[in-house]
């Protein structure tokens, strides 16, 4: 099994890269998706979030109002740290269980937005960073996700710097390119990952 950490700044296009890797045959463990699952209605995770932030973070249907919670934590580093302390251990436990269930010869890609921020690079055999210029990230967040420029900049600022992410990269995927160029780059990366997975460590 080859354990790969995949990360990138918000709006860099990490989700597109993970989708392409899955098409090639990767087993994807998506930390964002798991983070939603562990705070679903009725879970201990959601109860802990409500204890920490109050019932104002609940939507009318009893689920988590993620935009409301996001507007609270991304403007306050201490509150963001409180949320992370609740969610990250739950995500870690679920991720380990999914990894253990994957085939022994799999290329397992862990899609982890906060890999650099939380110093997790050592958990993986290698780290892939999806990279894009800040101007590209901002444009995608405003134009494609409908964020205000202020909210987009706040979320970008809450993450690790571009330099910090690149410092932990074993492989960098440049996503300041058209989709067809990205697809070719990911195909090359996949071939490299398969080769590494089949080559015993010296």
C-alpha positions in Angstrom: 0.0 0.0 0.0 1.2 3.5 -0.9 -0.2 6.2 1.4 -0.4 9.6 -0.3 -1.3 12.9 1.3 -3.0 15.3 -1.1 -3.4 18.9 -0.1 -3.7 22.4 -1.5 -5.1 25.8 -0.7 -8.8 26.5 -0.9 -9.7 27.1 -4.5 -6.5 25.5 -5.8 -8.4 22.7 -7.5 -7.5 19.8 -5.1 -11.0 18.2 -5.6 -10.5 18.1 -9.3 -7.1 16.4 -8.9 -8.5 13.9 -6.4 -11.4 13.1 -8.8 -8.9 12.4 -11.6 -6.8 10.2 -9.4 -9.9 8.1 -8.5 -10.6 7.7 -12.2 -7.2 6.2 -12.6 -7.8 3.8 -9.7 -6.8 5.5 -6.4 -8.7 4.7 -3.2 -9.8 8.1 -2.0 -10.2 9.0 1.7 -11.7 12.5 1.7 -11.1 14.3 5.0 -13.7 17.0 4.2 -16.4 14.4 3.5 -15.5 12.5 6.7 -15.5 15.8 8.6 -19.2 16.3 7.5 -20.1 12.7 8.5 -18.6 13.0 12.0 -20.8 16.1 12.8 -24.0 14.7 11.1 -27.2 14.9 13.2 -27.3 12.5 16.1 -23.5 12.1 16.3 -21.3 12.8 19.4 -19.3 15.2 17.1 -22.3 17.5 16.5 -23.2 17.5 20.2 -19.6 18.5 21.0 -19.8 21.4 18.4 -23.0 22.6 19.9 -21.6 22.5 23.4 -18.7 24.6 22.2 -20.5 27.1 20.0 -24.1 27.1 21.0 -27.3 26.1 19.3 -27.0 29.1 16.9 -24.8 26.9 14.7 -27.7 24.5 14.1 -29.8 24.8 10.9 -33.6 24.5 11.1 -33.4 20.8 10.2 -31.2 20.1 13.2 -28.0 19.7 11.1 -25.0 21.9 11.3 -25.3 25.3 9.7 -21.8 25.1 8.1 -21.8 28.6 6.6 -22.8 30.1 10.0 -20.1 28.1 11.8 -17.5 29.0 9.1 -18.2 32.7 9.5 -17.5 32.3 13.2 -14.4 30.2 13.2 -12.5 31.6 10.2 -12.5 35.0 11.7 -11.1 33.9 15.0 -8.0 31.6 15.3 -8.9 30.5 18.8 -12.4 29.4 17.8 -11.0 27.6 14.8 -8.6 25.8 17.1 -11.5 24.8 19.3 -13.4 23.3 16.3 -10.3 21.5 15.0 -9.8 19.9 18.5 -13.3 18.4 18.3 -13.3 17.3 14.7 -9.8 16.3 13.8 -9.5 13.3 16.2 -12.9 12.0 14.9 -11.7 12.4 11.3 -8.4 10.7 12.1 -10.1 7.6 13.6 -12.5 7.2 10.7 -9.7 7.7 8.1 -7.6 5.0 9.7 -10.5 2.6 9.6 -11.0 3.2 5.9 -7.3 2.9 5.1 -7.2 -0.5 6.9 -10.1 -1.7 4.8 -8.3 -0.9 1.5 -6.6 -3.6 -0.6 -3.0 -4.3 0.4 -1.7 -3.1 -3.0 -3.8 0.0 -3.2 -2.6 3.6 -3.8 -4.6 5.3 -1.0 -5.0 9.0 -1.4 -5.8 11.0 1.7 -7.4 14.3 0.6 -6.5 16.5 3.6 -7.1 20.3 3.3 -5.2 21.1 6.5 -2.2 18.7 6.0 0.4 21.5 6.2 -1.3 23.4 9.0 -1.4 20.4 11.2 2.0 19.0 10.5 0.7 15.7 9.1 3.2 15.1 6.2 5.1 12.4 8.2 1.9 10.2 8.2 2.2 9.6 4.4 4.7 7.9 2.1 4.7 11.1 0.0 2.8 14.4 -0.2 1.2 15.9 -3.3 0.5 19.6 -3.3 -2.0 21.1 -5.8 -0.7 24.6 -6.3 -2.2 27.7 -7.8 -1.5 31.4 -7.5 -3.4 33.4 -4.9 -5.1 35.4 -7.7 -6.4 32.1 -9.2 -7.7 30.9 -5.9 -9.5 34.1 -5.2 -11.1 34.2 -8.6 -12.4 30.6 -8.3 -13.8 31.2 -4.8 -15.7 34.4 -5.8 -16.7 33.3 -9.4 -17.4 29.6 -8.9 -18.3 29.3 -5.3 -20.1 32.6 -4.9 -18.1 33.8 -1.9 -17.6 37.5 -1.2 -14.1 38.6 -1.7 -13.8 39.4 2.0 -14.9 35.9 3.0 -12.6 34.3 0.4 -9.6 36.3 1.6 -10.3 35.4 5.2 -10.5 31.7 4.4 -7.3 31.8 2.4 -5.5 33.7 5.2 -6.7 31.0 7.8 -4.7 28.4 5.9 -1.0 27.7 5.6 0.9 30.0 3.3 1.7 28.8 -0.3 5.4 28.5 0.7 4.6 26.4 3.7 2.6 23.9 1.6 5.2 23.7 -1.1 7.9 23.0 1.5 6.3 19.7 2.3 5.6 18.6 -1.3 7.2 15.5 -2.8 5.1 16.2 -6.0 3.6 19.5 -7.0 0.7 19.6 -9.4 0.4 23.1 -11.1 -3.3 24.0 -11.5 -2.8 27.3 -13.1 -3.4 25.5 -16.4 -6.4 24.4 -18.6 -8.2 21.2 -17.7 -6.6 19.1 -20.5 -3.1 20.0 -19.2 -4.1 19.2 -15.7 -5.4 15.8 -16.9 -2.1 15.0 -18.5 -0.1 16.0 -15.4 -2.3 13.9 -13.2 -1.9 10.9 -15.5 1.9 11.3 -15.2 1.6 11.5 -11.4 -0.6 8.4 -11.3 2.0 6.4 -13.3 4.6 7.5 -10.8 2.5 6.5 -7.9 1.8 3.0 -9.3 5.5 2.6 -9.9 6.3 3.6 -6.3 3.6 1.3 -5.0 5.1 -1.7 -6.9 8.7 -0.9 -5.9 9.7 -2.2 -2.5 11.4 0.2 -0.2 15.2 -0.1 -0.2 
